[in-house]
Amino acid sequence: MAAKAGELAEGGMARRPTGMRKQPIPAREDWGDLGIDPEVRSGYRLYGGRSRDEALPLFAASPIERAAELRFAPTTVFNYYVFCFADVLSSPAGAGAADAASCFVRLAHFLKRVVDWETVWGLRDEAGWVAVADSEGHSSFPVWPHPRYAAACADHEWAGNAPAAIDVRELVEQWLPAMASDNVSLAVFPTPGLRGVIVSAAELAAVLRRALAEYE
């Protein structure tokens, strides 16, 4: 894993225009059985059939309620509306909100930026990339959606490290399969005061592949 990580070159960011998204608005049948989960049923009543632009004010007004509604929503519905969280954080009203947001919202913000810019950021020095381990010895690789977030964590035991770019497709096709084989998880979007969202390499690969497919 270390050798593969060391071979990845730092790259620039080429923004992909958001207008290329071609995912249709989820239809009623995409929401599944609304009698099973009251939160999902509430979400359908509020923004079912609406575009992301139309639903955005609802996400801005009550992000925690929207997170609860989407948490157990069917995959098609989740993959469509999850970008509303990132749009809220990318707006002037949401500037700086990522550090204080819930893990769910930070994960959404990470996905939106990573897919738009096709770049993931880690921290490294001449010796290699930083990693974290829990009390049981399980390793996680921290990743961020923007270099300034990574730089904010370059203190204490990570002092002397600097943000370094990883191409998102190399991450998906090369890094994440190797991490899955080595049982290494990802710590998504940690901040100085908040632990990253811990996800498996296989889970992150699947989510990123679906998100990237919207732009092809």
WOSULBEL-V910877 format. One record per residue. N is the residue number from 1. BURIAL is 1 if it has 24 or more other C-alpha atoms within 12 Angstrom, else 0. Layout:
N:BURIAL
N:BURIAL
This chain:
1:0
2:0
3:0
4:0
5:1
6:0
7:0
8:1
9:0
10:0
11:0
12:0
13:0
14:0
15:0
16:0
17:0
18:0
19:0
20:0
21:0
22:0
23:1
24:0
25:1
26:1
27:0
28:0
29:0
30:0
31:1
32:0
33:0
34:0
35:0
36:0
37:0
38:0
39:1
40:1
41:1
42:0
43:1
44:1
45:0
46:0
47:1
48:1
49:0
50:1
51:0
52:1
53:0
54:0
55:1
56:1
57:0
58:1
59:1
60:1
61:0
62:0
63:1
64:0
65:0
66:1
67:1
68:1
69:1
70:1
71:1
72:1
73:1
74:1
75:0
76:1
77:1
78:1
79:1
80:1
81:1
82:1
83:1
84:1
85:1
86:1
87:1
88:1
89:1
90:1
91:0
92:0
93:0
94:0
95:0
96:0
97:1
98:1
99:1
100:0
101:1
102:1
103:1
104:1
105:1
106:1
107:1
108:1
109:1
110:1
111:1
112:1
113:1
114:1
115:1
116:1
117:1
118:1
119:1
120:1
121:1
122:1
123:1
124:1
125:0
126:0
127:0
128:1
129:1
130:1
131:1
132:1
133:0
134:0
135:0
136:0
137:0
138:0
139:1
140:1
141:1
142:1
143:1
144:1
145:1
146:1
147:1
148:0
149:1
150:1
151:1
152:1
153:1
154:1
155:0
156:0
157:0
158:1
159:0
160:0
161:1
162:1
163:1
164:1
165:1
166:1
167:1
168:1
169:1
170:1
171:1
172:1
173:0
174:1
175:1
176:1
177:1
178:1
179:1
180:1
181:0
182:0
183:0
184:1
185:1
186:1
187:1
188:1
189:1
190:1
191:1
192:0
193:0
194:0
195:1
196:1
197:1
198:1
199:1
200:1
201:1
202:1
203:0
204:1
205:1
206:0
207:1
208:1
209:1
210:0
211:1
212:1
213:0
214:1
215:0
216:0
